[in-house]
């Protein structure tokens, strides 16, 4: 790409970002959201989190994990069990990482 094309792309992306983020500030009155959309927006963060984490847990190098000797499986199971026991996000992350690092460094998985 030439310098002009790069600057044009940056300006275009900046313009789209400003329009997208400022679009809701154009009106003086609030926009009513349908009830079904409000319900969907409640689960959107969870759906995004699953979309990011699931490939990391289930795949390696673009292929499904076929062995149980992968440290991610026990780490996910331990973290999930801890979350349902204590309902602590920070504790869930710490338990999952502790199991993952323990298996990787301790057992060489």
Biopython code that builds the backbone (N, CA, C, O; Angstrom):
import numpy as np
from Bio.PDB.StructureBuilder import StructureBuilder

atoms = [
    (1, "UNK", "N", (0.834, -1.183, 0.000)),
    (1, "UNK", "CA", (0.000, 0.000, 0.000)),
    (1, "UNK", "C", (0.876, 1.244, 0.000)),
    (1, "UNK", "O", (1.948, 1.275, 0.605)),
    (2, "UNK", "N", (0.405, 2.241, -0.677)),
    (2, "UNK", "CA", (1.132, 3.505, -0.695)),
    (2, "UNK", "C", (0.812, 4.302, 0.570)),
    (2, "UNK", "O", (-0.123, 3.982, 1.304)),
    (3, "UNK", "N", (1.604, 5.338, 0.807)),
    (3, "UNK", "CA", (1.364, 6.190, 1.975)),
    (3, "UNK", "C", (-0.001, 6.853, 1.908)),
    (3, "UNK", "O", (-0.680, 6.981, 2.926)),
    (4, "UNK", "N", (-0.403, 7.269, 0.732)),
    (4, "UNK", "CA", (-1.704, 7.929, 0.577)),
    (4, "UNK", "C", (-2.837, 6.954, 0.920)),
    (4, "UNK", "O", (-3.812, 7.347, 1.561)),
    (5, "UNK", "N", (-2.720, 5.710, 0.506)),
    (5, "UNK", "CA", (-3.760, 4.724, 0.810)),
    (5, "UNK", "C", (-3.823, 4.429, 2.305)),
    (5, "UNK", "O", (-4.906, 4.261, 2.865)),
    (6, "UNK", "N", (-2.677, 4.366, 2.937)),
    (6, "UNK", "CA", (-2.647, 4.126, 4.386)),
    (6, "UNK", "C", (-3.316, 5.270, 5.131)),
    (6, "UNK", "O", (-4.129, 5.035, 6.024)),
    (7, "UNK", "N", (-2.984, 6.508, 4.774)),
    (7, "UNK", "CA", (-3.600, 7.664, 5.436)),
    (7, "UNK", "C", (-5.091, 7.753, 5.146)),
    (7, "UNK", "O", (-5.872, 8.155, 6.009)),
    (8, "UNK", "N", (-5.483, 7.384, 3.944)),
    (8, "UNK", "CA", (-6.908, 7.362, 3.605)),
    (8, "UNK", "C", (-7.643, 6.314, 4.433)),
    (8, "UNK", "O", (-8.752, 6.563, 4.906)),
    (9, "UNK", "N", (-7.038, 5.156, 4.610)),
    (9, "UNK", "CA", (-7.649, 4.111, 5.430)),
    (9, "UNK", "C", (-7.768, 4.554, 6.885)),
    (9, "UNK", "O", (-8.798, 4.324, 7.519)),
    (10, "UNK", "N", (-6.721, 5.190, 7.423)),
    (10, "UNK", "CA", (-6.762, 5.680, 8.805)),
    (10, "UNK", "C", (-7.837, 6.744, 8.965)),
    (10, "UNK", "O", (-8.586, 6.719, 9.942)),
    (11, "UNK", "N", (-7.927, 7.666, 8.035)),
    (11, "UNK", "CA", (-8.953, 8.719, 8.105)),
    (11, "UNK", "C", (-10.346, 8.122, 7.986)),
    (11, "UNK", "O", (-11.261, 8.529, 8.702)),
    (12, "UNK", "N", (-10.509, 7.166, 7.092)),
    (12, "UNK", "CA", (-11.817, 6.528, 6.937)),
    (12, "UNK", "C", (-12.237, 5.784, 8.190)),
    (12, "UNK", "O", (-13.388, 5.891, 8.612)),
    (13, "UNK", "N", (-11.319, 5.023, 8.799)),
    (13, "UNK", "CA", (-11.634, 4.309, 10.035)),
    (13, "UNK", "C", (-11.934, 5.273, 11.173)),
    (13, "UNK", "O", (-12.837, 5.022, 11.972)),
    (14, "UNK", "N", (-11.193, 6.368, 11.258)),
    (14, "UNK", "CA", (-11.456, 7.372, 12.293)),
    (14, "UNK", "C", (-12.835, 7.997, 12.093)),
    (14, "UNK", "O", (-13.575, 8.199, 13.055)),
    (15, "UNK", "N", (-13.175, 8.302, 10.845)),
    (15, "UNK", "CA", (-14.493, 8.877, 10.564)),
    (15, "UNK", "C", (-15.627, 7.924, 10.908)),
    (15, "UNK", "O", (-16.628, 8.335, 11.496)),
    (16, "UNK", "N", (-15.479, 6.670, 10.550)),
    (16, "UNK", "CA", (-16.507, 5.669, 10.876)),
    (16, "UNK", "C", (-16.652, 5.525, 12.383)),
    (16, "UNK", "O", (-17.767, 5.393, 12.887)),
    (17, "UNK", "N", (-15.528, 5.550, 13.116)),
    (17, "UNK", "CA", (-15.573, 5.437, 14.570)),
    (17, "UNK", "C", (-16.301, 6.617, 15.191)),
    (17, "UNK", "O", (-17.125, 6.433, 16.087)),
    (18, "UNK", "N", (-16.006, 7.831, 14.725)),
    (18, "UNK", "CA", (-16.665, 9.030, 15.268)),
    (18, "UNK", "C", (-18.160, 8.987, 14.991)),
    (18, "UNK", "O", (-18.958, 9.298, 15.876)),
    (19, "UNK", "N", (-18.550, 8.610, 13.793)),
    (19, "UNK", "CA", (-19.978, 8.546, 13.451)),
    (19, "UNK", "C", (-20.675, 7.464, 14.271)),
    (19, "UNK", "O", (-21.770, 7.693, 14.784)),
    (20, "UNK", "N", (-20.058, 6.290, 14.401)),
    (20, "UNK", "CA", (-20.680, 5.189, 15.135)),
    (20, "UNK", "C", (-20.837, 5.521, 16.614)),
    (20, "UNK", "O", (-21.869, 5.216, 17.211)),
    (21, "UNK", "N", (-19.834, 6.135, 17.202)),
    (21, "UNK", "CA", (-19.908, 6.440, 18.636)),
    (21, "UNK", "C", (-20.754, 7.682, 18.921)),
    (21, "UNK", "O", (-21.344, 7.782, 19.996)),
    (22, "UNK", "N", (-20.825, 8.618, 17.994)),
    (22, "UNK", "CA", (-21.599, 9.833, 18.212)),
    (22, "UNK", "C", (-23.018, 9.771, 17.695)),
    (22, "UNK", "O", (-23.795, 10.705, 17.890)),
    (23, "UNK", "N", (-23.364, 8.672, 17.033)),
    (23, "UNK", "CA", (-24.681, 8.540, 16.413)),
    (23, "UNK", "C", (-25.810, 8.685, 17.426)),
    (23, "UNK", "O", (-26.839, 9.289, 17.123)),
    (24, "UNK", "N", (-25.629, 8.136, 18.628)),
    (24, "UNK", "CA", (-26.698, 8.168, 19.627)),
    (24, "UNK", "C", (-26.799, 9.514, 20.330)),
    (24, "UNK", "O", (-27.756, 9.748, 21.068)),
    (25, "UNK", "N", (-25.847, 10.391, 20.121)),
    (25, "UNK", "CA", (-25.896, 11.716, 20.742)),
    (25, "UNK", "C", (-26.557, 12.755, 19.846)),
    (25, "UNK", "O", (-26.685, 13.915, 20.239)),
    (26, "UNK", "N", (-26.971, 12.363, 18.667)),
    (26, "UNK", "CA", (-27.574, 13.314, 17.736)),
    (26, "UNK", "C", (-28.979, 13.730, 18.152)),
    (26, "UNK", "O", (-29.392, 14.858, 17.882)),
    (27, "UNK", "N", (-29.705, 12.853, 18.792)),
    (27, "UNK", "CA", (-31.081, 13.135, 19.178)),
    (27, "UNK", "C", (-31.127, 13.689, 20.599)),
    (27, "UNK", "O", (-30.316, 13.329, 21.452)),
    (28, "UNK", "N", (-32.117, 14.593, 20.836)),
    (28, "UNK", "CA", (-32.281, 15.158, 22.166)),
    (28, "UNK", "C", (-33.075, 14.255, 23.101)),
    (28, "UNK", "O", (-32.955, 14.370, 24.321)),
    (29, "UNK", "N", (-33.868, 13.377, 22.557)),
    (29, "UNK", "CA", (-34.682, 12.506, 23.404)),
    (29, "UNK", "C", (-34.157, 11.067, 23.320)),
    (29, "UNK", "O", (-33.564, 10.674, 22.315)),
    (30, "UNK", "N", (-34.377, 10.298, 24.368)),
    (30, "UNK", "CA", (-33.869, 8.914, 24.370)),
    (30, "UNK", "C", (-34.589, 8.041, 23.341)),
    (30, "UNK", "O", (-35.763, 8.253, 23.036)),
    (31, "UNK", "N", (-33.878, 7.079, 22.828)),
    (31, "UNK", "CA", (-34.449, 6.158, 21.853)),
    (31, "UNK", "C", (-35.034, 4.963, 22.592)),
    (31, "UNK", "O", (-34.349, 4.335, 23.400)),
    (32, "UNK", "N", (-36.286, 4.646, 22.323)),
    (32, "UNK", "CA", (-36.866, 3.476, 22.995)),
    (32, "UNK", "C", (-36.315, 2.185, 22.367)),
    (32, "UNK", "O", (-36.238, 2.054, 21.146)),
    (33, "UNK", "N", (-35.940, 1.248, 23.227)),
    (33, "UNK", "CA", (-35.473, -0.055, 22.769)),
    (33, "UNK", "C", (-36.583, -1.080, 22.978)),
    (33, "UNK", "O", (-37.231, -1.082, 24.025)),
    (34, "UNK", "N", (-36.806, -1.940, 22.010)),
    (34, "UNK", "CA", (-37.793, -3.001, 22.216)),
    (34, "UNK", "C", (-37.344, -3.918, 23.358)),
    (34, "UNK", "O", (-36.150, -4.055, 23.624)),
    (35, "UNK", "N", (-38.296, -4.529, 24.014)),
    (35, "UNK", "CA", (-37.993, -5.392, 25.166)),
    (35, "UNK", "C", (-37.109, -6.574, 24.767)),
    (35, "UNK", "O", (-36.223, -6.966, 25.527)),
    (36, "UNK", "N", (-37.342, -7.143, 23.586)),
    (36, "UNK", "CA", (-36.540, -8.294, 23.156)),
    (36, "UNK", "C", (-35.075, -7.903, 22.969)),
    (36, "UNK", "O", (-34.177, -8.707, 23.219)),
    (37, "UNK", "N", (-34.835, -6.657, 22.525)),
    (37, "UNK", "CA", (-33.465, -6.195, 22.341)),
    (37, "UNK", "C", (-32.793, -5.958, 23.686)),
    (37, "UNK", "O", (-31.604, -6.235, 23.840)),
    (38, "UNK", "N", (-33.537, -5.453, 24.654)),
    (38, "UNK", "CA", (-32.983, -5.271, 25.998)),
    (38, "UNK", "C", (-32.568, -6.604, 26.603)),
    (38, "UNK", "O", (-31.523, -6.705, 27.245)),
    (39, "UNK", "N", (-33.393, -7.628, 26.395)),
    (39, "UNK", "CA", (-33.063, -8.958, 26.914)),
    (39, "UNK", "C", (-31.814, -9.515, 26.241)),
    (39, "UNK", "O", (-30.976, -10.127, 26.903)),
    (40, "UNK", "N", (-31.682, -9.309, 24.938)),
    (40, "UNK", "CA", (-30.502, -9.791, 24.224)),
    (40, "UNK", "C", (-29.242, -9.052, 24.667)),
    (40, "UNK", "O", (-28.173, -9.655, 24.754)),
    (41, "UNK", "N", (-29.355, -7.771, 24.945)),
    (41, "UNK", "CA", (-28.199, -6.990, 25.375)),
    (41, "UNK", "C", (-27.707, -7.404, 26.758)),
    (41, "UNK", "O", (-26.549, -7.168, 27.101)),
    (42, "UNK", "N", (-28.587, -8.027, 27.561)),
    (42, "UNK", "CA", (-28.171, -8.507, 28.880)),
    (42, "UNK", "C", (-27.187, -9.661, 28.775)),
    (42, "UNK", "O", (-26.303, -9.795, 29.621)),
    (43, "UNK", "N", (-27.326, -10.502, 27.744)),
    (43, "UNK", "CA", (-26.450, -11.667, 27.604)),
    (43, "UNK", "C", (-25.326, -11.445, 26.592)),
    (43, "UNK", "O", (-24.529, -12.354, 26.360)),
    (44, "UNK", "N", (-25.245, -10.279, 25.997)),
    (44, "UNK", "CA", (-24.207, -10.008, 25.005)),
    (44, "UNK", "C", (-22.791, -10.117, 25.573)),
    (44, "UNK", "O", (-21.930, -10.686, 24.902)),
    (45, "UNK", "N", (-22.501, -9.603, 26.777)),
    (45, "UNK", "CA", (-21.136, -9.769, 27.304)),
    (45, "UNK", "C", (-20.761, -11.232, 27.514)),
    (45, "UNK", "O", (-19.626, -11.624, 27.243)),
    (46, "UNK", "N", (-21.695, -12.034, 27.989)),
    (46, "UNK", "CA", (-21.418, -13.458, 28.173)),
    (46, "UNK", "C", (-21.164, -14.144, 26.837)),
    (46, "UNK", "O", (-20.262, -14.974, 26.724)),
    (47, "UNK", "N", (-21.944, -13.803, 25.840)),
    (47, "UNK", "CA", (-21.749, -14.388, 24.512)),
    (47, "UNK", "C", (-20.390, -13.997, 23.936)),
    (47, "UNK", "O", (-19.722, -14.822, 23.314)),
    (48, "UNK", "N", (-19.978, -12.756, 24.136)),
    (48, "UNK", "CA", (-18.672, -12.319, 23.645)),
    (48, "UNK", "C", (-17.548, -13.040, 24.381)),
    (48, "UNK", "O", (-16.555, -13.426, 23.764)),
    (49, "UNK", "N", (-17.692, -13.225, 25.685)),
    (49, "UNK", "CA", (-16.689, -13.933, 26.463)),
    (49, "UNK", "C", (-16.557, -15.382, 26.015)),
    (49, "UNK", "O", (-15.444, -15.892, 25.885)),
    (50, "UNK", "N", (-17.664, -16.038, 25.783)),
    (50, "UNK", "CA", (-17.635, -17.422, 25.306)),
    (50, "UNK", "C", (-16.998, -17.496, 23.925)),
    (50, "UNK", "O", (-16.242, -18.424, 23.640)),
    (51, "UNK", "N", (-17.294, -16.533, 23.071)),
    (51, "UNK", "CA", (-16.720, -16.528, 21.726)),
    (51, "UNK", "C", (-15.207, -16.349, 21.742)),
    (51, "UNK", "O", (-14.521, -16.807, 20.828)),
    (52, "UNK", "N", (-14.682, -15.691, 22.765)),
    (52, "UNK", "CA", (-13.234, -15.503, 22.867)),
    (52, "UNK", "C", (-12.571, -16.696, 23.548)),
    (52, "UNK", "O", (-11.506, -17.139, 23.116)),
    (53, "UNK", "N", (-13.185, -17.220, 24.603)),
    (53, "UNK", "CA", (-12.561, -18.273, 25.400)),
    (53, "UNK", "C", (-12.715, -19.658, 24.777)),
    (53, "UNK", "O", (-11.777, -20.453, 24.835)),
    (54, "UNK", "N", (-13.852, -19.968, 24.192)),
    (54, "UNK", "CA", (-14.099, -21.320, 23.671)),
    (54, "UNK", "C", (-13.044, -21.785, 22.670)),
    (54, "UNK", "O", (-12.566, -22.911, 22.807)),
    (55, "UNK", "N", (-12.652, -20.998, 21.679)),
    (55, "UNK", "CA", (-11.599, -21.486, 20.777)),
    (55, "UNK", "C", (-10.266, -21.732, 21.481)),
    (55, "UNK", "O", (-9.525, -22.641, 21.106)),
    (56, "UNK", "N", (-9.959, -20.929, 22.496)),
    (56, "UNK", "CA", (-8.705, -21.119, 23.228)),
    (56, "UNK", "C", (-8.705, -22.415, 24.021)),
    (56, "UNK", "O", (-7.660, -23.042, 24.191)),
    (57, "UNK", "N", (-9.875, -22.819, 24.507)),
    (57, "UNK", "CA", (-9.967, -24.027, 25.320)),
    (57, "UNK", "C", (-10.116, -25.266, 24.444)),
    (57, "UNK", "O", (-9.555, -26.315, 24.761)),
    (58, "UNK", "N", (-10.851, -25.161, 23.366)),
    (58, "UNK", "CA", (-11.186, -26.330, 22.557)),
    (58, "UNK", "C", (-10.247, -26.593, 21.394)),
    (58, "UNK", "O", (-10.270, -27.684, 20.825)),
    (59, "UNK", "N", (-9.419, -25.620, 21.024)),
    (59, "UNK", "CA", (-8.597, -25.783, 19.826)),
    (59, "UNK", "C", (-7.133, -25.469, 20.106)),
    (59, "UNK", "O", (-6.793, -24.694, 20.999)),
    (60, "UNK", "N", (-6.275, -26.111, 19.296)),
    (60, "UNK", "CA", (-4.853, -25.841, 19.337)),
    (60, "UNK", "C", (-4.333, -25.875, 17.907)),
    (60, "UNK", "O", (-4.520, -26.869, 17.204)),
    (61, "UNK", "N", (-3.687, -24.809, 17.473)),
    (61, "UNK", "CA", (-3.173, -24.700, 16.109)),
    (61, "UNK", "C", (-4.282, -24.871, 15.069)),
    (61, "UNK", "O", (-4.038, -25.410, 13.989)),
    (62, "UNK", "N", (-5.500, -24.418, 15.387)),
    (62, "UNK", "CA", (-6.610, -24.494, 14.443)),
    (62, "UNK", "C", (-7.284, -25.849, 14.375)),
    (62, "UNK", "O", (-8.181, -26.045, 13.554)),
    (63, "UNK", "N", (-6.879, -26.788, 15.211)),
    (63, "UNK", "CA", (-7.461, -28.134, 15.237)),
    (63, "UNK", "C", (-8.091, -28.377, 16.597)),
    (63, "UNK", "O", (-7.622, -27.861, 17.612)),
    (64, "UNK", "N", (-9.166, -29.172, 16.610)),
    (64, "UNK", "CA", (-9.785, -29.539, 17.882)),
    (64, "UNK", "C", (-8.814, -30.370, 18.710)),
    (64, "UNK", "O", (-8.067, -31.188, 18.171)),
    (65, "UNK", "N", (-8.828, -30.159, 20.009)),
    (65, "UNK", "CA", (-7.977, -30.930, 20.907)),
    (65, "UNK", "C", (-8.574, -32.325, 21.042)),
    (65, "UNK", "O", (-9.754, -32.472, 21.359)),
    (66, "UNK", "N", (-7.769, -33.334, 20.803)),
    (66, "UNK", "CA", (-8.274, -34.709, 20.848)),
    (66, "UNK", "C", (-7.712, -35.503, 22.014)),
    (66, "UNK", "O", (-8.080, -36.663, 22.198)),
    (67, "UNK", "N", (-6.833, -34.911, 22.802)),
    (67, "UNK", "CA", (-6.242, -35.618, 23.927)),
    (67, "UNK", "C", (-6.667, -34.981, 25.247)),
    (67, "UNK", "O", (-6.892, -33.773, 25.322)),
    (68, "UNK", "N", (-6.773, -35.801, 26.275)),
    (68, "UNK", "CA", (-7.098, -35.286, 27.606)),
    (68, "UNK", "C", (-5.838, -34.824, 28.330)),
    (68, "UNK", "O", (-5.912, -34.312, 29.446)),
    (69, "UNK", "N", (-4.682, -35.007, 27.695)),
    (69, "UNK", "CA", (-3.431, -34.612, 28.319)),
    (69, "UNK", "C", (-3.076, -33.170, 27.981)),
    (69, "UNK", "O", (-1.899, -32.828, 27.867)),
    (70, "UNK", "N", (-4.049, -32.360, 27.829)),
    (70, "UNK", "CA", (-3.868, -30.928, 27.597)),
    (70, "UNK", "C", (-4.218, -30.212, 28.898)),
    (70, "UNK", "O", (-5.292, -30.459, 29.447)),
    (71, "UNK", "N", (-3.362, -29.342, 29.411)),
    (71, "UNK", "CA", (-3.609, -28.727, 30.717)),
    (71, "UNK", "C", (-4.804, -27.779, 30.743)),
    (71, "UNK", "O", (-5.268, -27.399, 31.818)),
    (72, "UNK", "N", (-5.301, -27.398, 29.584)),
    (72, "UNK", "CA", (-6.436, -26.469, 29.570)),
    (72, "UNK", "C", (-7.713, -27.118, 30.085)),
    (72, "UNK", "O", (-8.527, -26.459, 30.733)),
    (73, "UNK", "N", (-7.898, -28.417, 29.800)),
    (73, "UNK", "CA", (-9.115, -29.103, 30.264)),
    (73, "UNK", "C", (-9.224, -29.127, 31.787)),
    (73, "UNK", "O", (-10.241, -28.687, 32.323)),
    (74, "UNK", "N", (-8.208, -29.626, 32.506)),
    (74, "UNK", "CA", (-8.316, -29.596, 33.972)),
    (74, "UNK", "C", (-8.403, -28.176, 34.533)),
    (74, "UNK", "O", (-9.075, -27.947, 35.539)),
    (75, "UNK", "N", (-7.727, -27.221, 33.885)),
    (75, "UNK", "CA", (-7.785, -25.840, 34.359)),
    (75, "UNK", "C", (-9.198, -25.279, 34.236)),
    (75, "UNK", "O", (-9.686, -24.606, 35.144)),
    (76, "UNK", "N", (-9.848, -25.557, 33.117)),
    (76, "UNK", "CA", (-11.226, -25.079, 32.924)),
    (76, "UNK", "C", (-12.168, -25.756, 33.912)),
    (76, "UNK", "O", (-13.036, -25.101, 34.489)),
    (77, "UNK", "N", (-12.005, -27.053, 34.112)),
    (77, "UNK", "CA", (-12.869, -27.773, 35.060)),
    (77, "UNK", "C", (-12.672, -27.256, 36.483)),
    (77, "UNK", "O", (-13.648, -27.061, 37.207)),
    (78, "UNK", "N", (-11.423, -27.030, 36.893)),
    (78, "UNK", "CA", (-11.157, -26.511, 38.238)),
    (78, "UNK", "C", (-11.705, -25.099, 38.402)),
    (78, "UNK", "O", (-12.300, -24.776, 39.430)),
    (79, "UNK", "N", (-11.507, -24.264, 37.396)),
    (79, "UNK", "CA", (-12.002, -22.887, 37.471)),
    (79, "UNK", "C", (-13.524, -22.855, 37.511)),
    (79, "UNK", "O", (-14.108, -22.071, 38.258)),
    (80, "UNK", "N", (-14.167, -23.698, 36.714)),
    (80, "UNK", "CA", (-15.634, -23.755, 36.715)),
    (80, "UNK", "C", (-16.160, -24.231, 38.062)),
    (80, "UNK", "O", (-17.121, -23.671, 38.589)),
    (81, "UNK", "N", (-15.533, -25.261, 38.619)),
    (81, "UNK", "CA", (-15.955, -25.761, 39.937)),
    (81, "UNK", "C", (-15.787, -24.685, 40.997)),
    (81, "UNK", "O", (-16.659, -24.507, 41.848)),
    (82, "UNK", "N", (-14.667, -23.964, 40.952)),
    (82, "UNK", "CA", (-14.446, -22.901, 41.921)),
    (82, "UNK", "C", (-15.490, -21.796, 41.779)),
    (82, "UNK", "O", (-15.992, -21.277, 42.776)),
    (83, "UNK", "N", (-15.812, -21.442, 40.540)),
    (83, "UNK", "CA", (-16.804, -20.381, 40.355)),
    (83, "UNK", "C", (-18.153, -20.777, 40.942)),
    (83, "UNK", "O", (-18.791, -19.973, 41.621)),
    (84, "UNK", "N", (-18.595, -22.009, 40.689)),
    (84, "UNK", "CA", (-19.890, -22.426, 41.226)),
    (84, "UNK", "C", (-19.853, -22.596, 42.741)),
    (84, "UNK", "O", (-20.897, -22.560, 43.392)),
    (85, "UNK", "N", (-18.666, -22.781, 43.305)),
    (85, "UNK", "CA", (-18.530, -22.908, 44.752)),
    (85, "UNK", "C", (-18.502, -21.541, 45.427)),
    (85, "UNK", "O", (-19.183, -21.343, 46.434)),
    (86, "UNK", "N", (-17.725, -20.586, 44.892)),
    (86, "UNK", "CA", (-17.511, -19.296, 45.556)),
    (86, "UNK", "C", (-18.128, -18.095, 44.849)),
    (86, "UNK", "O", (-18.320, -17.052, 45.474)),
    (87, "UNK", "N", (-18.443, -18.216, 43.566)),
    (87, "UNK", "CA", (-18.989, -17.094, 42.783)),
    (87, "UNK", "C", (-18.056, -15.888, 42.761)),
    (87, "UNK", "O", (-18.498, -14.746, 42.888)),
    (88, "UNK", "N", (-16.770, -16.152, 42.601)),
    (88, "UNK", "CA", (-15.765, -15.099, 42.573)),
    (88, "UNK", "C", (-15.032, -15.140, 41.241)),
    (88, "UNK", "O", (-14.409, -16.147, 40.905)),
    (89, "UNK", "N", (-15.103, -14.063, 40.489)),
    (89, "UNK", "CA", (-14.450, -14.012, 39.185)),
    (89, "UNK", "C", (-12.929, -14.041, 39.348)),
    (89, "UNK", "O", (-12.245, -14.796, 38.658)),
    (90, "UNK", "N", (-12.402, -13.222, 40.257)),
    (90, "UNK", "CA", (-10.957, -13.186, 40.456)),
    (90, "UNK", "C", (-10.441, -14.548, 40.911)),
    (90, "UNK", "O", (-9.420, -15.023, 40.416)),
    (91, "UNK", "N", (-11.137, -15.172, 41.845)),
    (91, "UNK", "CA", (-10.737, -16.500, 42.304)),
    (91, "UNK", "C", (-10.794, -17.526, 41.195)),
    (91, "UNK", "O", (-9.942, -18.412, 41.121)),
    (92, "UNK", "N", (-11.791, -17.417, 40.329)),
    (92, "UNK", "CA", (-11.911, -18.329, 39.191)),
    (92, "UNK", "C", (-10.695, -18.209, 38.280)),
    (92, "UNK", "O", (-10.125, -19.215, 37.857)),
    (93, "UNK", "N", (-10.303, -16.981, 37.982)),
    (93, "UNK", "CA", (-9.138, -16.764, 37.126)),
    (93, "UNK", "C", (-7.880, -17.302, 37.798)),
    (93, "UNK", "O", (-7.069, -17.965, 37.150)),
    (94, "UNK", "N", (-7.707, -17.023, 39.096)),
    (94, "UNK", "CA", (-6.511, -17.469, 39.800)),
    (94, "UNK", "C", (-6.430, -18.991, 39.889)),
    (94, "UNK", "O", (-5.356, -19.562, 39.697)),
    (95, "UNK", "N", (-7.551, -19.656, 40.178)),
    (95, "UNK", "CA", (-7.556, -21.121, 40.255)),
    (95, "UNK", "C", (-7.257, -21.724, 38.890)),
    (95, "UNK", "O", (-6.449, -22.646, 38.787)),
    (96, "UNK", "N", (-7.892, -21.220, 37.847)),
    (96, "UNK", "CA", (-7.643, -21.735, 36.506)),
    (96, "UNK", "C", (-6.192, -21.575, 36.092)),
    (96, "UNK", "O", (-5.595, -22.497, 35.535)),
    (97, "UNK", "N", (-5.623, -20.407, 36.362)),
    (97, "UNK", "CA", (-4.230, -20.166, 35.995)),
    (97, "UNK", "C", (-3.276, -20.998, 36.842)),
    (97, "UNK", "O", (-2.251, -21.462, 36.344)),
    (98, "UNK", "N", (-3.606, -21.191, 38.127)),
    (98, "UNK", "CA", (-2.750, -22.005, 38.993)),
    (98, "UNK", "C", (-2.715, -23.451, 38.513)),
    (98, "UNK", "O", (-1.647, -24.059, 38.460)),
    (99, "UNK", "N", (-3.868, -24.003, 38.164)),
    (99, "UNK", "CA", (-3.909, -25.376, 37.653)),
    (99, "UNK", "C", (-3.178, -25.465, 36.320)),
    (99, "UNK", "O", (-2.404, -26.397, 36.100)),
    (100, "UNK", "N", (-3.413, -24.515, 35.436)),
    (100, "UNK", "CA", (-2.761, -24.519, 34.131)),
    (100, "UNK", "C", (-1.240, -24.450, 34.271)),
    (100, "UNK", "O", (-0.522, -25.238, 33.655)),
    (101, "UNK", "N", (-0.751, -23.514, 35.077)),
    (101, "UNK", "CA", (0.696, -23.379, 35.263)),
    (101, "UNK", "C", (1.276, -24.577, 35.999)),
    (101, "UNK", "O", (2.382, -25.021, 35.690)),
    (102, "UNK", "N", (0.536, -25.103, 36.972)),
    (102, "UNK", "CA", (1.012, -26.284, 37.691)),
    (102, "UNK", "C", (1.191, -27.475, 36.764)),
    (102, "UNK", "O", (2.188, -28.190, 36.858)),
    (103, "UNK", "N", (0.250, -27.690, 35.888)),
    (103, "UNK", "CA", (0.349, -28.808, 34.953)),
    (103, "UNK", "C", (1.420, -28.566, 33.891)),
    (103, "UNK", "O", (2.132, -29.493, 33.504)),
    (104, "UNK", "N", (1.534, -27.347, 33.429)),
    (104, "UNK", "CA", (2.541, -27.052, 32.389)),
    (104, "UNK", "C", (3.951, -27.100, 32.953)),
    (104, "UNK", "O", (4.833, -27.740, 32.381)),
    (105, "UNK", "N", (4.161, -26.420, 34.078)),
    (105, "UNK", "CA", (5.510, -26.351, 34.637)),
    (105, "UNK", "C", (5.852, -27.587, 35.464)),
    (105, "UNK", "O", (6.977, -28.083, 35.419)),
    (106, "UNK", "N", (4.867, -28.081, 36.222)),
    (106, "UNK", "CA", (5.128, -29.209, 37.110)),
    (106, "UNK", "C", (5.198, -30.546, 36.388)),
    (106, "UNK", "O", (6.111, -31.336, 36.629)),
    (107, "UNK", "N", (4.244, -30.802, 35.511)),
    (107, "UNK", "CA", (4.187, -32.095, 34.812)),
    (107, "UNK", "C", (4.676, -32.017, 33.382)),
    (107, "UNK", "O", (4.849, -33.049, 32.734)),
    (108, "UNK", "N", (4.901, -30.825, 32.878)),
    (108, "UNK", "CA", (5.412, -30.669, 31.522)),
    (108, "UNK", "C", (4.398, -30.961, 30.432)),
    (108, "UNK", "O", (4.768, -31.337, 29.319)),
    (109, "UNK", "N", (3.146, -30.792, 30.740)),
    (109, "UNK", "CA", (2.099, -31.055, 29.728)),
    (109, "UNK", "C", (2.180, -30.030, 28.639)),
    (109, "UNK", "O", (1.392, -30.071, 27.694)),
]
sb = StructureBuilder()
sb.init_structure("model")
sb.init_model(0)
sb.init_chain("A")
sb.init_seg("    ")
for serial, (resi, resn, name, xyz) in enumerate(atoms, 1):
    if name == "N":
        sb.init_residue(resn, " ", resi, " ")
    sb.init_atom(name, np.array(xyz, "f"), 0.0, 1.0, " ", f" {name:<3s}", serial, name[0])
structure = sb.get_structure()
